[in-house]
């Protein structure tokens, strides 16, 4: 009984404990196991929309798009347009710490079984080397 009261008091004072806070800061408030695709800042700023992101938005259910609010709106506007057309909810996140990622497409609540969640092109390598 005493432990239950202490738990309730701690939750009231500090809130619910956050799972994997470092991952949530890195992946724009979601965790790695839920990620379908994560693009770096330079990848999002590149002119063409990545086909893999568009295809995942069209095929996957129960997904959410997270965008890095530290970028200019024009950098990710094309992805918002696709998300709206596919009825994919999105959130523009202002990360509290620096992150190389500008776009994270993730399942809302379930782990994703996917071998590679990154598109490892030259732009990816540049951003990952910088951070």
C-alpha positions in Angstrom: 0.0 0.0 0.0 2.8 2.4 0.9 4.5 1.9 -2.4 1.3 2.7 -4.3 1.0 6.0 -2.5 4.6 6.9 -3.2 4.2 6.0 -6.9 1.1 8.2 -7.1 2.9 11.1 -5.5 5.9 10.7 -7.8 3.7 10.7 -10.8 1.7 13.7 -9.6 5.0 15.6 -9.0 7.1 14.5 -11.9 4.7 13.1 -14.4 4.8 9.6 -16.0 8.3 8.4 -16.6 9.3 8.8 -20.3 10.6 5.7 -22.1 13.8 5.9 -24.0 14.2 9.7 -23.7 17.5 9.8 -25.8 15.8 8.0 -28.7 12.8 10.3 -28.5 15.1 13.3 -28.7 16.9 11.8 -31.7 13.8 10.6 -33.6 11.6 13.7 -33.1 9.5 12.3 -30.1 9.1 8.7 -31.3 11.3 5.6 -30.7 13.4 3.7 -33.1 11.4 0.5 -33.0 8.3 2.3 -34.5 10.3 4.0 -37.3 9.5 3.1 -40.9 11.8 5.7 -42.5 14.0 8.5 -41.1 15.5 11.1 -43.4 18.3 13.5 -42.4 18.1 17.3 -42.9 20.0 17.3 -46.1 17.8 14.5 -47.5 14.7 16.5 -46.8 16.1 19.7 -48.2 17.0 17.9 -51.5 14.6 18.7 -54.3 12.9 15.4 -55.2 10.7 13.7 -52.6 12.1 10.3 -51.6 9.9 7.7 -53.3 10.2 5.4 -50.3 8.5 7.9 -48.1 5.7 8.4 -50.5 5.2 4.7 -51.0 5.2 4.0 -47.2 2.6 6.7 -46.7 0.4 5.1 -49.3 0.7 1.5 -48.0 1.1 1.7 -44.2 -1.7 2.0 -41.7 -1.6 3.7 -38.3 1.3 6.0 -39.2 2.4 9.4 -38.2 4.8 11.9 -39.8 7.2 13.9 -37.6 9.0 16.8 -39.1 11.9 18.9 -37.7 10.6 22.4 -37.1 14.1 23.8 -37.2 14.1 23.6 -41.0 12.3 26.1 -43.2 8.7 25.2 -44.1 9.7 25.1 -47.8 12.1 22.3 -47.1 9.4 19.9 -46.0 6.3 21.3 -47.6 6.2 18.6 -50.3 6.1 15.9 -47.6 3.2 17.7 -45.8 1.3 17.8 -49.1 1.7 14.1 -49.6 0.7 13.4 -46.0 -2.4 15.4 -46.4 -3.3 13.7 -49.6 -2.8 10.3 -48.0 -4.6 11.3 -44.7 -1.4 10.8 -42.7 -1.4 13.0 -39.6 1.8 15.0 -39.1 3.5 17.0 -36.3 6.1 19.6 -36.6 8.5 19.1 -33.7 10.9 21.6 -32.3 13.5 19.3 -30.9 15.1 20.4 -27.6 18.6 19.1 -28.7 20.2 18.9 -32.1 19.3 15.9 -34.2 20.4 14.9 -37.7 16.9 13.9 -38.6 14.3 16.1 -40.3 11.6 13.6 -41.2 10.5 10.5 -39.3 7.7 8.3 -40.5 6.6 6.0 -37.7 3.9 3.7 -36.6 1.7 5.4 -33.9 1.9 2.6 -31.3 3.5 -0.7 -32.6 7.0 -1.8 -33.4 7.9 -2.0 -37.1 9.6 -5.1 -38.5 12.0 -3.5 -41.0 15.6 -4.3 -41.8 16.8 -0.8 -42.7 15.0 2.4 -41.7 17.5 4.8 -43.3 18.2 5.6 -47.0 21.9 5.6 -46.9 22.9 7.9 -49.8 25.6 10.6 -50.0 23.4 13.2 -48.2 22.7 10.7 -45.3 26.5 10.2 -45.0 27.2 13.9 -44.9 24.6 14.6 -42.2 25.6 11.6 -40.1 29.3 12.5 -40.2 28.5 16.1 -39.1 26.7 15.0 -35.9 
